[in-house]
Amino acid sequence: MLDFPKQCQRPTALAAFARMAIVLLGIVSCGVVASGQSFPAAENSLDLHVGGGFATASADYAKDRISGYSISGGIRLRAHIAEESEFWRLTDPKGSLSMTSLTTGISCSLKYRGISPYVKGLAGVGFLSNPSAKLVALSTGGGVDVTVMPSIHVRADYDYQSWPGELGFEQGFVAKMITFGVVYHIHPFDHPRTY
């Protein structure tokens, strides 16, 4: 269990993240229900995705690059808009520093011949091990998905994650993260077309 300094043991970051997650869950639910008549039939299938990959970052609080993994998932709300959630777990080579973050937000993408560039904006909570801290994490970034098979995409992703120093720390933290991985798209309600 992580031991946080007294000035960081405020429930505001976790409470804010919980409220944001509930609001986004409501938006996702309403978007899925309301999308029934808003798209043509070919665009109306539910699109869930889950993925993971190798992640590496340069952070202003670490002397060496920190590396680890990321896990992501989401659901398409509209033709080019999706809810996106990401989990990051990175450590330095010596094991003396670890960074964990959980963020959720919105991504916007385009698709052209199997290539899907996207941009995203996420917010959530982040944990550092040394110095021990729990902070709000804000993330912007983008990347590209390349279709390998209809449900499998290869992903290259860049995130600029900022942890403002408003929860008892005078200065915040910044991490620039790159991920290479695979994303699996799930279409649970697709039915074969009948002509």
DACORLIN-V180017 format. One record per backbone hydrogen bond with DSSP energy under -1.0 kcal/mol. NH is the residue of the N-H (numbers start at 1). CO is the residue of the C=O. E is the energy in kcal/mol with one decimal. If there is no record, write none. Layout:
NH:CO:E
NH:CO:E
//
This chain:
8:5:-1.6
9:6:-1.2
10:8:-1.3
15:11:-2.9
16:12:-2.7
17:13:-2.2
18:14:-2.5
19:15:-2.5
20:16:-2.5
21:17:-2.6
22:18:-2.2
23:19:-2.4
24:20:-2.7
25:21:-2.3
26:22:-2.1
27:23:-2.4
28:24:-2.9
29:25:-2.6
30:26:-2.7
31:27:-2.9
32:28:-2.5
33:29:-2.2
34:30:-3.1
35:31:-1.4
36:33:-1.0
43:40:-1.5
44:41:-1.1
48:186:-2.6
49:74:-2.2
50:184:-2.1
51:72:-2.8
52:182:-1.9
53:70:-1.9
54:180:-2.1
55:68:-2.1
56:178:-2.4
57:66:-2.7
58:176:-1.9
60:174:-2.2
62:59:-1.5
66:57:-2.4
67:91:-2.5
68:55:-2.6
69:89:-2.0
70:53:-1.9
71:87:-2.5
72:51:-2.3
73:85:-2.2
74:49:-2.2
75:83:-1.3
76:47:-2.5
77:81:-2.4
78:81:-2.2
82:107:-2.6
83:75:-2.8
84:105:-2.5
85:73:-2.9
86:103:-2.8
87:71:-2.9
88:101:-2.7
89:69:-2.3
90:99:-2.9
91:67:-2.8
92:97:-2.1
95:92:-1.5
99:90:-3.1
100:127:-2.7
101:88:-1.8
102:125:-2.6
103:86:-2.5
104:123:-2.4
105:84:-2.5
106:121:-1.8
107:82:-2.7
108:119:-2.7
109:80:-2.5
110:117:-2.0
112:115:-2.6
115:112:-1.6
116:145:-3.0
118:143:-2.3
119:108:-2.2
120:141:-2.4
121:106:-2.3
122:139:-3.4
123:104:-2.2
124:137:-2.2
125:102:-2.2
126:135:-3.3
127:100:-3.7
128:133:-2.6
129:98:-1.8
133:128:-1.7
135:126:-2.5
137:124:-1.9
138:162:-3.1
139:122:-2.8
140:160:-1.9
141:120:-1.8
142:158:-2.1
143:118:-2.0
144:156:-2.3
145:116:-1.9
146:154:-2.7
147:114:-3.1
148:152:-2.7
149:152:-1.9
153:183:-2.8
154:146:-2.6
155:181:-2.9
156:144:-2.1
157:179:-2.6
158:142:-3.2
159:177:-2.8
160:140:-3.4
161:175:-3.1
162:138:-3.4
163:173:-3.4
173:163:-2.0
175:161:-2.8
176:58:-2.6
177:159:-3.0
178:56:-2.9
179:157:-2.5
180:54:-2.2
181:155:-2.5
182:52:-2.2
183:153:-3.0
184:50:-3.2
185:151:-3.2
186:48:-3.5
190:187:-1.3
//
